Amino acid sequence: MQEFEAYKRYEASIDALDLDLHSGGDGWVSIEDYPQVVDTWGKNKREWDKLERGGPFPYDDGMFSFFLS
């Protein structure tokens, strides 16, 4: 049950991050928003707590792609 709770927390954290970054799950960001998104991404990455959020920061080099099946 703890794994499921962590998964749900992680899923909610990723959804909130996508909203904060103004991006879709595929990571696309408009060119106009890009400078702000880079700053917001860095802030979120620095402050990400994987225990609190249910998993590691999702958008980093080498991370699992949510689009692979």
Contacts in CASP RR format, 6 or more apart in sequence:
PFRMAT RR
TARGET T0000
AUTHOR 0000-0000-0000
METHOD contacts of the structure
MODEL  1
MQEFEAYKRYEASIDALDLDLHSGGDGWVSIEDYPQVVDTWGKNKREWDK
LERGGPFPYDDGMFSFFLS
6 54 0 8 1.000
6 55 0 8 1.000
7 54 0 8 1.000
9 52 0 8 1.000
9 53 0 8 1.000
9 54 0 8 1.000
9 55 0 8 1.000
10 53 0 8 1.000
10 54 0 8 1.000
10 55 0 8 1.000
13 53 0 8 1.000
13 54 0 8 1.000
13 55 0 8 1.000
14 58 0 8 1.000
14 66 0 8 1.000
17 44 0 8 1.000
17 58 0 8 1.000
17 59 0 8 1.000
18 24 0 8 1.000
18 25 0 8 1.000
18 27 0 8 1.000
20 40 0 8 1.000
20 44 0 8 1.000
21 27 0 8 1.000
21 29 0 8 1.000
21 37 0 8 1.000
21 40 0 8 1.000
21 41 0 8 1.000
21 44 0 8 1.000
21 59 0 8 1.000
22 29 0 8 1.000
22 30 0 8 1.000
22 33 0 8 1.000
22 37 0 8 1.000
23 29 0 8 1.000
23 37 0 8 1.000
25 66 0 8 1.000
26 67 0 8 1.000
27 59 0 8 1.000
29 37 0 8 1.000
41 59 0 8 1.000
44 57 0 8 1.000
45 57 0 8 1.000
45 59 0 8 1.000
45 60 0 8 1.000
48 56 0 8 1.000
48 57 0 8 1.000
50 56 0 8 1.000
50 57 0 8 1.000
56 63 0 8 1.000
57 63 0 8 1.000
58 64 0 8 1.000
58 66 0 8 1.000
END
